[in-house]
């Protein structure tokens, strides 16, 4: 699939990451219902799912002729080698994946993933024709000390710092996912706060890449807040966690977002 065309032509991205959930059978059943439930969805919405490693190949095969992109939740930057438990970029392309999620706050918090590691992975992903979905966000202390914009600028500058001029033109996605908005105890950012951070991210990305790239909001997205978030001028889509693990909930969010997109683009 030509992701360059997708990035340039699609206005809104709405996807879900399944984290450590769903067996293969559950993944395929979900995929079938997602395909069936989105046949008439607004073409301006680009869908994607990010299953666990154990299901990615089969989910991608199930989605092969559909409009839904499939990604992995992480990868190593090395081509191969003695990296026990890791997955290489070549292994992901062997599964014909489109996207790879990098730098999620849970990876940074629980597995000590650094900005430098995210930069290495970003460059490797692009080199292997995978679209990186780079997650960035501040901690609660950083937010409360008015450091959010500085943290986002640092994370983004480092993540994109290893790209050549040619690689800077490759398709990529950004996701704003503040640490304090993630997980069962996460509190979603307000639309006003979200939009302000997205503006900062967009400005920084333009200064580095010389162009605008999509920035999604992730962090306790739900049926209760998806409309307000999609109304934000600087929000280009949603990256949904647990609220989309149930297919009916995901389809409802898509329906609500579709109506909001129609209103937003006709203003």
Secondary structure, DSSP 8 states (H G I E B T S, - for coil): --HHHHHHH--EEEEEE--S---HHHHHHHHHHHHHHTTTS-TTEEEEEE--GGGHHHHHHHTTTSSEEEEES---SSSSSS-TT---HHHHHHTT--EEEE--HHHHHHS---HHHHHHHHHHHHHTT-EEEEEE---HHHHHTT-HHHHHHHHHHHHTTT--TTGGGS-EEEEE--GGGSSTT-----HHHHHHHHHHHHHHHHHHHSS---EEE-SS--TTTHHHHHTSTT--EEEE-GGGSSHHHHHHHHHHHHHHHHHHHT-
